[in-house]
Amino acid sequence: MKKLGIVITDGVGFRNFVMSNFIIEASQQFDKIVIYSGLPASCYRDVENSKIEIKELTVFNEGKVTWAFRKWKELAHLQKYKIFYGMNDNLVSGYPKNNSIRSIFIKIIYFFTKYINSDSSILFAEKMQFLSFSKNNVTKEYLELLKKDTPSHLFFTHQRPPYLAPFLYSAIQLKIPAGTFIFSWDNLASKGRMLGNFDYFLVWSQLMKEELLYFYPNVKNENVKIVGTPQFEPYVLSKYESTSESFFAKFGLDNAKKIICYSCADASIGQNDPLVIKAIAEGIRNNEIKHQVQLLVRTSPAEDDSRFRSIRDEFPGIIWNVPKWILTRENHSENWSQRIPSQEDISDLRSILENSDLSINMCSTMSLDFMLFDKPVINAVFGNLENGLYNDQRFLNYDHYKKVVDSNAVMIAKNTKVLIDQINTTLNNPSERMKYRKAMIDLQVGKELVGTSKRIIKVLSEL
């Protein structure tokens, strides 16, 4: 019997693999599917299929020894590849600012890994990390769970969450083949080490495959499969379609005006969001933007809109889309991970992408979303080390985003005047960068959106 175990860790994984066609396609190719979930089982009430079983995983909390070895592994990986701007930026931003006992210990690991960061040392740290939790009660529970279920193989929908390391360890101990999907386009060239060694990898594109083989030289070429990403599949699924008329009516938009959509980051890296929103709103109010336009702001799904309260009061003409993501569990160590999207929100986002005339954001993945609909994109980055604003211009140097900047697929605005000029230029000629946008989508996404889930399931069933 072909039994697929699917490990879903958070709300984004839920969006990618439950709200796409993935589960539907999986149920046609496998005799049994077990979803091992980091979200409450109640999230899956709409998944109605006799082949599918939901099992909520007990949350693993790291002990101090496990944390120490994981920190060693992750910092050594960053040190080894610190010639990449994103890796080095994470090293710099993660360096402790005080001298607590924990901070001093981290500083020692920083010093140690600066000189010792070979692949063998990283793998040794990982071996010790896994050994440290091998007798943990949660690990034992995972082992018993997988012994009982005996999946043909396990598919992790995210390669990084450290709290899943005992689950991967259990699969390794039981000789259950385990694979993973590389979660996002920025993960390999700017984030820390994966949670462990997998048997096979599913990636977005040829570019991502090359990155994976570079950063993880022990991975074999034949164990990496290019499948695209289910993240964007809802944009071609009929259940998320809506009409332009219903979209304009729902948000109170004027169909005689063009739509500028500003997509916010979360508060940790989107500190300049209010400044950019205000710059656009004042440009509209003062007739500096020469077209008849309206501003639609979509906030981050990871938070509510409370930090924008004053700007909402100052500019009542702004239209707001606060993503309808539901918090499924309180008092979790990573509350953002427990938010899942509603079907309404995915439909709203698709409508925004279809009907907007211009996207403005701060080096966000939303740039790709809009490019998929051939919409022009401006990246507004107002902050640097000299002007006292949050330094968001540094993200232009991250390896994944530098490719976007260098491709001419987007325009870059570093101050208000440039932003307003670029808005006018782009609305005058929205197709100017069309060929560059298409080339960027071909580079980053790799495969057609139609049939993404079927493609992934075909690879998994053959494995």
C-alpha positions as CSV (number, residue, x, y, z in Angstrom):
1,M,0.0,0.0,0.0
2,K,1.3,3.4,-1.0
3,K,1.0,5.7,2.1
4,L,2.2,9.3,2.0
5,G,3.0,11.2,5.2
6,I,2.8,15.0,4.7
7,V,4.3,17.2,7.4
8,I,2.6,20.7,7.5
9,T,4.2,23.0,9.9
10,D,2.4,26.4,9.7
11,G,-0.2,28.6,8.0
12,V,1.9,29.2,4.9
13,G,2.4,25.5,4.4
14,F,-1.3,25.0,4.9
15,R,-2.0,27.6,2.2
16,N,0.5,26.0,-0.2
17,F,-0.4,22.4,0.2
18,V,-4.0,22.3,1.5
19,M,-5.6,25.2,-0.3
20,S,-4.0,24.3,-3.6
21,N,-4.9,21.1,-5.5
22,F,-2.2,19.1,-3.7
23,I,-4.4,17.1,-1.4
24,I,-6.9,16.3,-4.2
25,E,-4.1,15.1,-6.5
26,A,-2.4,13.1,-3.6
27,S,-5.6,11.3,-2.8
28,Q,-5.8,10.1,-6.5
29,Q,-2.2,8.6,-6.4
30,F,-1.9,7.3,-2.9
31,D,-3.9,4.6,-1.0
32,K,-3.6,6.5,2.3
33,I,-2.5,9.9,3.3
34,V,-1.5,11.0,6.9
35,I,-1.1,14.7,7.5
36,Y,1.2,15.3,10.5
37,S,0.3,18.8,11.5
38,G,1.9,21.6,13.5
39,L,-1.5,23.3,13.4
40,P,-4.6,22.2,15.4
41,A,-6.5,19.3,13.8
42,S,-9.6,21.6,13.6
43,C,-7.9,23.5,10.8
44,Y,-8.6,20.6,8.4
45,R,-12.4,20.3,9.0
46,D,-13.0,21.1,5.3
47,V,-10.7,18.2,4.2
48,E,-13.2,15.5,3.6
49,N,-11.7,12.3,2.2
50,S,-11.8,8.8,3.7
51,K,-8.2,8.3,2.6
52,I,-6.9,11.2,4.7
53,E,-6.1,11.1,8.4
54,I,-5.0,14.2,10.4
55,K,-2.6,13.7,13.3
56,E,-1.7,16.8,15.4
57,L,2.0,16.6,16.4
58,T,3.0,17.2,20.0
59,V,5.2,20.3,20.1
60,F,8.8,19.7,20.7
61,N,10.6,22.2,22.9
62,E,14.4,22.3,22.6
63,G,16.5,21.7,25.7
64,K,19.6,23.8,26.3
65,V,22.1,21.2,24.9
66,T,20.0,20.7,21.7
67,W,19.8,24.4,21.3
68,A,23.6,24.8,21.6
69,F,24.4,22.2,19.0
70,R,21.7,23.6,16.6
71,K,23.1,27.1,17.1
72,W,26.6,25.8,16.3
73,K,25.3,24.1,13.1
74,E,23.4,27.2,11.9
75,L,26.1,29.7,12.7
76,A,28.8,27.5,11.0
77,H,26.7,27.4,7.9
78,L,26.3,31.2,7.8
79,Q,30.0,31.7,8.5
80,K,30.9,29.3,5.7
81,Y,28.9,31.2,3.2
82,K,29.1,34.7,4.5
83,I,30.4,36.0,1.2
84,F,26.7,36.0,0.3
85,Y,25.2,39.3,1.5
86,G,22.1,37.8,3.1
87,M,24.1,35.2,5.0
88,N,26.4,37.9,6.4
89,D,23.5,40.2,7.2
90,N,21.9,37.5,9.3
91,L,25.2,36.9,11.0
92,V,25.6,40.6,11.8
93,S,21.9,41.1,12.9
94,G,22.0,38.0,15.1
95,Y,25.2,39.0,17.0
96,P,24.2,39.5,20.7
97,K,24.0,43.1,21.9
98,N,24.5,42.4,25.6
99,N,26.7,40.2,27.8
100,S,24.2,37.9,29.4
101,I,25.4,34.3,30.0
102,R,23.4,33.2,26.9
103,S,24.9,36.0,24.8
104,I,28.4,35.3,25.9
105,F,27.9,31.6,24.9
106,I,26.6,32.7,21.4
107,K,29.6,35.1,21.0
108,I,31.9,32.1,21.7
109,I,30.1,30.1,19.0
110,Y,30.5,33.0,16.6
111,F,34.3,33.1,17.3
112,F,34.7,29.4,17.1
113,T,32.7,29.0,13.8
114,K,34.5,31.9,12.2
115,Y,37.5,29.5,11.9
116,I,35.9,26.1,12.0
117,N,32.9,25.8,9.5
118,S,33.8,22.9,7.2
119,D,31.0,20.6,6.0
120,S,32.3,17.8,8.3
121,S,32.2,20.1,11.4
122,I,28.6,21.2,10.5
123,L,27.5,17.5,10.1
124,F,29.2,16.7,13.4
125,A,27.2,19.4,15.1
126,E,24.0,18.1,13.6
127,K,24.9,14.6,14.7
128,M,25.3,15.8,18.3
129,Q,22.1,17.9,18.0
130,F,20.2,14.8,17.0
131,L,21.8,12.6,19.7
132,S,20.9,15.2,22.3
133,F,17.1,14.7,21.8
134,S,17.2,11.1,20.9
135,K,15.9,10.0,24.3
136,N,13.4,12.9,24.6
137,N,9.8,11.9,25.4
138,V,8.5,13.7,22.3
139,T,11.1,11.9,20.1
140,K,10.0,8.6,21.6
141,E,6.4,9.5,20.8
142,Y,7.3,10.4,17.2
143,L,9.1,7.0,16.8
144,E,6.0,5.1,18.1
145,L,3.7,7.2,15.9
146,L,5.7,6.4,12.7
147,K,6.2,2.8,13.7
148,K,2.4,2.5,13.9
149,D,1.6,4.4,10.7
150,T,4.5,3.0,8.6
151,P,4.2,5.6,5.8
152,S,5.9,4.7,2.5
153,H,7.7,8.0,2.7
154,L,7.5,11.4,4.5
155,F,7.2,14.7,2.7
156,F,8.1,17.8,4.7
157,T,6.5,21.0,3.2
158,H,9.3,23.2,4.8
159,Q,13.0,22.4,5.2
160,R,13.9,24.7,8.1
161,P,11.7,24.5,11.3
162,P,14.1,23.2,14.0
163,Y,11.3,21.8,16.1
164,L,10.7,19.2,13.4
165,A,14.2,17.8,13.7
166,P,13.1,14.9,16.1
167,F,10.4,13.9,13.6
168,L,13.0,13.7,10.8
169,Y,15.3,11.8,13.2
170,S,12.6,9.3,13.8
171,A,12.1,8.8,10.1
172,I,15.8,8.2,9.7
173,Q,15.9,5.7,12.5
174,L,13.0,3.8,11.0
175,K,14.5,4.0,7.5
176,I,11.5,5.8,6.1
177,P,12.5,7.8,3.1
178,A,12.1,11.6,3.8
179,G,12.0,14.5,1.3
180,T,11.3,18.2,1.6
181,F,10.1,21.1,-0.5
182,I,12.3,24.2,-0.4
183,F,9.9,26.6,1.1
184,S,10.8,30.0,-0.4
185,W,13.0,31.6,-3.0
186,D,15.2,33.4,-0.5
187,N,15.8,30.4,1.9
188,L,18.9,28.9,0.4
189,A,21.0,32.0,-0.2
190,S,20.2,33.9,3.0
191,K,18.8,31.7,5.7
192,G,20.4,29.2,8.1
193,R,20.9,25.5,7.8
194,M,18.2,23.0,7.0
195,L,16.8,21.0,10.0
196,G,18.6,17.9,8.8
197,N,19.6,15.6,5.9
198,F,16.8,14.6,3.6
199,D,16.7,11.8,0.9
200,Y,15.3,14.0,-1.8
201,F,14.4,17.6,-2.5
202,L,11.7,19.4,-4.5
203,V,12.6,22.8,-5.8
204,W,11.0,25.7,-7.7
205,S,13.4,26.0,-10.6
206,Q,16.7,25.2,-12.1
207,L,18.2,28.2,-10.3
208,M,17.0,26.9,-7.0
209,K,18.4,23.4,-7.8
210,E,21.8,25.0,-8.6
211,E,21.7,26.9,-5.3
212,L,20.8,23.8,-3.3
213,L,23.7,21.8,-4.8
214,Y,26.1,24.7,-4.1
215,F,25.2,25.2,-0.4
216,Y,24.7,21.5,0.3
217,P,27.5,19.7,-1.6
218,N,26.6,16.3,-0.1
219,V,23.3,16.4,-2.0
220,K,23.3,14.3,-5.2
221,N,22.0,15.9,-8.4
222,E,19.6,13.1,-9.1
223,N,17.9,13.6,-5.8
224,V,16.7,17.1,-6.6
225,K,13.5,17.5,-8.7
226,I,12.2,20.7,-10.3
227,V,8.5,21.0,-9.8
228,G,7.6,24.7,-9.5
229,T,5.7,25.9,-6.4
230,P,2.1,25.4,-5.2
231,Q,2.3,28.9,-3.6
232,F,0.9,30.4,-6.8
233,E,-1.3,27.6,-8.0
234,P,-4.5,29.2,-6.6
235,Y,-4.1,31.9,-9.3
236,V,-5.2,29.4,-11.9
237,L,-7.9,27.5,-9.9
238,S,-11.5,28.3,-10.6
239,K,-12.6,28.2,-7.0
240,Y,-10.7,31.4,-6.3
241,E,-12.0,33.3,-9.3
242,S,-14.2,36.4,-8.9
243,T,-15.4,39.1,-11.2
244,S,-13.9,42.6,-11.5
245,E,-17.4,44.0,-10.7
246,S,-17.6,42.1,-7.4
247,F,-14.1,43.1,-6.5
248,F,-14.7,46.8,-7.1
249,A,-18.0,46.7,-5.2
250,K,-16.5,44.8,-2.3
251,F,-13.7,47.3,-1.7
252,G,-15.6,50.4,-2.7
253,L,-13.2,51.1,-5.6
254,D,-13.8,53.5,-8.5
255,N,-13.6,51.7,-11.8
256,A,-12.7,55.0,-13.5
257,K,-9.4,55.2,-11.6
258,K,-6.3,53.2,-11.8
259,I,-5.3,51.1,-8.7
260,I,-1.9,51.4,-7.0
261,C,-1.5,48.5,-4.6
262,Y,1.0,48.9,-1.8
263,S,1.9,45.5,-0.1
264,C,3.2,45.8,3.5
265,A,5.9,43.7,5.1
266,D,5.5,42.7,8.7
267,A,6.5,45.2,11.4
268,S,10.0,43.6,11.9
269,I,11.2,44.6,8.5
270,G,8.5,46.9,7.3
271,Q,9.2,49.8,9.6
272,N,9.2,52.2,6.7
273,D,5.8,51.1,5.4
274,P,3.9,54.1,6.9
275,L,6.4,56.5,5.3
276,V,5.9,55.0,1.8
277,I,2.1,54.9,2.2
278,K,2.0,58.5,3.3
279,A,4.3,59.5,0.3
280,I,1.9,57.9,-2.2
281,A,-1.2,59.3,-0.4
282,E,0.2,62.8,-0.4
283,G,1.2,62.4,-4.1
284,I,-2.4,61.7,-4.9
285,R,-3.8,64.5,-2.7
286,N,-1.4,67.1,-4.1
287,N,-2.0,66.0,-7.7
288,E,1.7,65.1,-8.1
289,I,0.6,61.8,-9.6
290,K,-0.7,62.8,-13.0
291,H,-3.2,60.0,-13.4
292,Q,-6.5,59.5,-11.7
293,V,-5.5,56.8,-9.2
294,Q,-6.7,55.2,-5.9
295,L,-4.4,53.6,-3.3
296,L,-5.2,50.1,-2.0
297,V,-3.0,48.9,0.9
298,R,-2.7,45.2,1.7
299,T,-1.2,44.6,5.2
300,S,0.9,41.6,6.1
301,P,-0.9,38.3,6.9
302,A,1.4,38.0,10.0
303,E,-0.2,40.9,11.9
304,D,-3.2,43.1,12.2
305,D,-3.4,46.7,11.0
306,S,-3.1,48.5,14.4
307,R,0.3,50.1,13.5
308,F,-1.4,52.0,10.7
309,R,-4.2,53.5,12.7
310,S,-2.9,57.1,12.6
311,I,-2.3,57.0,8.8
312,R,-5.8,55.6,8.3
313,D,-7.2,58.6,10.2
314,E,-5.0,61.1,8.2
315,F,-5.9,59.6,4.8
316,P,-9.5,58.3,4.9
317,G,-9.4,57.9,1.1
318,I,-7.0,54.9,1.3
319,I,-8.7,51.5,0.7
320,W,-7.4,48.8,3.1
321,N,-7.2,45.0,2.7
322,V,-6.4,43.4,6.0
323,P,-5.8,39.7,5.1
324,K,-8.4,37.3,6.6
325,W,-6.0,34.9,8.2
326,I,-7.4,33.1,11.2
327,L,-5.3,32.6,14.4
328,T,-5.9,29.0,15.2
329,R,-4.0,28.7,18.5
330,E,-3.2,31.2,21.3
331,N,0.0,31.3,23.4
332,H,2.2,29.5,20.8
333,S,5.9,30.3,20.8
334,E,5.6,31.5,17.1
335,N,2.1,32.9,17.0
336,W,2.5,34.0,13.3
337,S,2.9,30.3,12.3
338,Q,-0.6,29.5,13.7
339,R,-2.4,31.8,11.3
340,I,-4.1,30.2,8.3
341,P,-5.7,31.9,5.3
342,S,-9.4,31.9,4.5
343,Q,-10.6,31.0,1.0
344,E,-12.0,34.5,0.9
345,D,-8.5,36.0,1.4
346,I,-6.9,34.0,-1.4
347,S,-9.8,35.1,-3.7
348,D,-9.2,38.7,-2.5
349,L,-5.5,38.5,-3.2
350,R,-6.1,37.1,-6.6
351,S,-8.5,39.9,-7.4
352,I,-6.0,42.5,-6.3
353,L,-3.4,41.0,-8.5
354,E,-5.7,40.8,-11.5
355,N,-7.2,44.3,-11.2
356,S,-4.3,46.5,-9.9
357,D,-2.4,48.6,-12.3
358,L,0.8,49.0,-10.3
359,S,2.4,47.2,-7.4
360,I,4.7,48.9,-4.8
361,N,6.4,46.9,-2.1
362,M,9.7,46.6,-0.2
363,C,11.5,43.8,-2.0
364,S,8.7,41.3,-1.2
365,T,7.8,38.0,-2.8
366,M,4.7,39.9,-3.8
367,S,6.8,41.3,-6.6
368,L,6.6,37.8,-8.2
369,D,2.9,37.5,-7.5
370,F,2.3,40.7,-9.5
371,M,4.7,39.8,-12.2
372,L,2.8,36.5,-12.7
373,F,-0.1,38.8,-13.8
374,D,2.3,41.0,-15.8
375,K,1.8,44.0,-13.6
376,P,4.6,46.6,-13.2
377,V,6.5,46.7,-9.9
378,I,8.3,49.4,-7.9
379,N,10.3,48.5,-4.9
380,A,10.3,51.4,-2.4
381,V,13.3,51.3,-0.1
382,F,13.7,54.6,1.8
383,G,16.1,53.6,4.6
384,N,19.9,53.4,4.7
385,L,22.6,53.7,7.3
386,E,23.0,57.4,6.7
387,N,19.5,58.8,6.8
388,G,18.4,57.3,10.2
389,L,15.5,55.3,8.8
390,Y,15.3,51.5,9.1
391,N,17.8,50.2,6.6
392,D,15.6,48.4,4.1
393,Q,18.0,49.3,1.2
394,R,20.3,46.4,2.3
395,F,17.7,43.9,1.0
396,L,18.6,45.0,-2.5
397,N,21.9,43.2,-2.0
398,Y,20.4,39.9,-0.9
399,D,21.4,37.3,-3.5
400,H,17.8,36.3,-4.5
401,Y,16.7,39.9,-4.8
402,K,19.8,41.3,-6.4
403,K,18.9,39.1,-9.4
404,V,15.5,40.9,-9.6
405,V,17.1,44.3,-9.4
406,D,19.8,43.5,-12.0
407,S,17.2,42.0,-14.3
408,N,15.4,45.4,-14.9
409,A,12.1,43.6,-14.0
410,V,11.4,46.3,-11.3
411,M,12.1,49.9,-10.6
412,I,13.8,51.0,-7.4
413,A,12.7,54.1,-5.5
414,K,15.0,55.3,-2.6
415,N,13.1,58.5,-1.8
416,T,9.7,60.2,-2.3
417,K,10.5,62.2,-5.4
418,V,11.9,59.2,-7.3
419,L,8.9,57.2,-6.2
420,I,6.4,59.7,-7.5
421,D,8.3,60.1,-10.8
422,Q,8.4,56.3,-11.2
423,I,4.7,56.0,-10.6
424,N,4.0,58.6,-13.3
425,T,6.5,56.9,-15.7
426,T,5.1,53.4,-15.1
427,L,1.4,54.4,-15.5
428,N,2.3,56.1,-18.7
429,N,3.9,52.9,-20.1
430,P,3.1,49.9,-18.0
431,S,4.4,47.4,-20.6
432,E,7.9,48.9,-20.7
433,R,9.5,46.1,-18.7
434,M,7.2,43.3,-19.8
435,K,10.0,41.1,-21.3
436,Y,12.1,41.5,-18.1
437,R,9.2,40.5,-15.9
438,K,8.5,37.4,-18.0
439,A,12.2,36.4,-17.9
440,M,12.3,36.8,-14.1
441,I,9.2,34.5,-13.7
442,D,10.8,32.0,-15.9
443,L,14.0,32.1,-13.9
444,Q,12.4,32.0,-10.4
445,V,9.2,29.9,-10.8
446,G,10.5,27.5,-13.4
447,K,7.3,25.7,-14.3
448,E,3.8,26.5,-15.5
449,L,1.3,27.2,-12.7
450,V,-1.4,24.9,-14.2
451,G,-0.8,21.4,-13.0
452,T,1.7,22.3,-10.3
453,S,0.1,19.9,-7.7
454,K,-0.2,17.1,-10.2
455,R,3.5,17.5,-11.1
456,I,4.6,17.4,-7.4
457,I,2.4,14.3,-6.7
458,K,3.8,12.5,-9.8
459,V,7.3,13.0,-8.5
460,L,6.4,11.8,-5.0
461,S,4.6,8.8,-6.3
462,E,7.5,7.8,-8.5
463,L,9.9,8.2,-5.5
